[in-house]
Amino acid sequence: MKKDDPFTEDDVHDYVDGRMSRQRRQEFETFLEMNSEIAGVVEAYKRQNQMLRALFGGGLSNRARNENGGGSPAGD
């Protein structure tokens, strides 16, 4: 991400993890349409999530919540 980008690395993760509001997600998707490099990063993270789910099943999210004291996987 560049300094002047309207989105941060945290926004990328929020998008990939489905933690963005509908309006913010739409804005981010418009941004991705104009930024193929970042769109490629997003796709790589999505593939990584799919691989992790395949390896660990649905228990991955539950395990992360338990390790974070019952909060979200990111510890929010």
C-alpha positions as CSV (number, residue, x, y, z in Angstrom):
1,M,0.0,0.0,0.0
2,K,1.2,3.5,-0.8
3,K,1.1,6.4,1.7
4,D,-1.6,8.2,-0.3
5,D,-3.9,5.2,-0.8
6,P,-7.3,5.7,0.9
7,F,-7.0,2.2,2.4
8,T,-4.6,0.5,4.8
9,E,-3.2,-3.0,5.1
10,D,-5.7,-3.5,7.9
11,D,-8.5,-2.6,5.4
12,V,-7.2,-5.4,3.1
13,H,-7.4,-7.9,5.9
14,D,-10.8,-6.7,7.0
15,Y,-12.1,-7.1,3.4
16,V,-10.6,-10.6,3.0
17,D,-12.0,-11.6,6.4
18,G,-15.4,-10.2,5.7
19,R,-15.3,-7.6,8.5
20,M,-16.1,-4.5,6.4
21,S,-19.3,-2.6,6.3
22,R,-21.3,-2.9,3.1
23,Q,-20.5,0.7,2.1
24,R,-16.8,0.5,2.9
25,R,-16.6,-2.9,1.0
26,Q,-18.1,-1.2,-2.1
27,E,-15.6,1.6,-1.9
28,F,-12.8,-0.9,-1.5
29,E,-14.0,-3.0,-4.4
30,T,-14.0,0.2,-6.6
31,F,-10.5,0.9,-5.4
32,L,-9.4,-2.7,-6.3
33,E,-10.8,-2.3,-9.8
34,M,-8.3,0.6,-10.3
35,N,-5.4,-1.1,-8.5
36,S,-4.5,-4.4,-10.0
37,E,-1.5,-4.9,-7.8
38,I,-3.5,-4.7,-4.6
39,A,-6.3,-6.8,-6.1
40,G,-3.6,-9.5,-6.6
41,V,-2.6,-9.2,-3.0
42,V,-6.3,-9.6,-2.0
43,E,-6.7,-12.7,-4.1
44,A,-3.5,-14.2,-2.6
45,Y,-4.9,-13.6,0.9
46,K,-8.2,-15.2,-0.1
47,R,-6.4,-18.3,-1.4
48,Q,-4.4,-18.4,1.8
49,N,-7.6,-18.4,3.8
50,Q,-9.0,-21.2,1.7
51,M,-5.9,-23.3,2.2
52,L,-6.0,-22.7,6.0
53,R,-9.7,-23.6,6.1
54,A,-9.0,-26.8,4.1
55,L,-6.2,-27.7,6.5
56,F,-7.9,-26.9,9.8
57,G,-11.6,-26.9,8.9
58,G,-14.0,-24.5,10.7
59,G,-12.1,-25.0,13.9
60,L,-9.5,-22.5,13.0
61,S,-11.7,-19.5,13.8
62,N,-12.9,-21.0,17.0
63,R,-9.3,-21.8,18.1
64,A,-8.2,-18.2,17.4
65,R,-11.2,-16.9,19.4
66,N,-10.4,-19.1,22.4
67,E,-6.7,-18.1,22.3
68,N,-7.7,-14.4,22.3
69,G,-10.0,-14.7,25.3
70,G,-13.2,-15.2,23.4
71,G,-12.9,-12.2,21.1
72,S,-12.7,-12.2,17.3
73,P,-9.9,-14.0,15.6
74,A,-8.0,-10.7,15.3
75,G,-8.5,-10.0,19.0
76,D,-10.7,-7.0,18.3
